[in-house]
Amino acid sequence: MKGADRVPRVALAGGVVLAILLAFTLRLPQRLFSAAGRGAVHRLDGRAAPGEYRFRWSDDASKLVFQWSIVGDRLIGAVTSPDTGWVAVGFGGEGPVMYGADIIIGYVDAHGAHVRDDFANTPVTHVADTDLGGHDDVLGAAGLKDKGGTTIEFERALAARDSTDRPIVAGQMHVIAASAESPDLMAYHVEGHKAVALLDLFKGPPARADTGTLLPDHLTDMQIAIAAWMALLLVIGLHGVASRWAEGRTAAPGGASDERTAVAVALMVVLMVVELAAFGSFAVGVVVAWPVWYLGLALAAGMLALAGVVVLHSRAFVHWETTRAERDDGIPW
């Protein structure tokens, strides 16, 4: 392999390696698997992956999100908050306020998730079920805290085990979600960190198909660096490989050159379609405010397709031997 051929191929290989690395830093394999499974596999890992839960309810004011599925005789749920302290969801209760609610509450620290079963013994306070002579009916739990907030996942039985539990039954049920910046389970949430709804936990509202995104709206500095180098190497590699292929080493007799030109024309048509689709979707996305990652991806795809059209046209149809000769003769093209 000569040096002229080696550089684009090495660049292309490097771009592919960086693309694989970026995919893993963005957890794309896991996201794709979850999207393909559409909730078929549930894991208590503190991550409420897209498609993992059947139902989803969110509150725009507090940014609290409650997702859940009914699996056999259990309710499997996840409550997410932008806060970094405790997060809770409560079921039932006669009122006033939260009195009588069956509460799942927890927080995440360096040692992991700490989740317990509480009961609202007054309108504004709650205590552990075990302090009231009941049982802790959290069958499993996990949590995750990052700069985006806190998520607590849990499992509990549908049936009530003691007087401090509320059974999960068909029909509308009072559901409370709340959170705080403090991990102290007795710390009161401030105004705006609470949401209340009447939900039928057996019917929905269903989770939208587009719940969550395949790619995040914001990348870390490391991911931006990987993406930039990946794009640079891929452009260099694809440009070089396509150029060498389209130009060819020699014009073999018997129509080989014409056959190569026909393939180049077909590829140019495909790239032009991709280019128009990418730029068109970018324009639409700007108007309807689609996610930033989608706009960037569409624009990059359009530019790459445009570059491919230019490369194929110049290498397949421009007489480079004449151009080189004129350049060597001192004609400044």
Buried (B, 14 or more C-beta within 10 A) or exposed (E): EEEEEEEBBBBBEBBBEBBEBBBEBBBBEBBEBBBEEEBEEBEBBBBBBBBBBBBBBBBEEBBBBBBBBBEEEBBBBBBBBBBBBBBBBBBBBEEEBBBBBBBBBBBBEEEEBBBBBBBBBEEEEBBBBBEEEBEBBBBEBBBBBEEEBBBBBBBBBBEBBEEBBBEBEEEEBBBBBBBBBBBEBEEEBEEEBBBBBEBEBBEEEEBEEEBBEBBBEEBEEEBEEBBEBBBBBBBBBBBBBBBBBBBBEEEEEEEEBEEBBEBBBEBBEEBBEBBEBBBEBBEEBEEEEBBBBBBBBBBBBBBBBBBBBEBBBBBBEEEEEEEEEEEEEEEEE
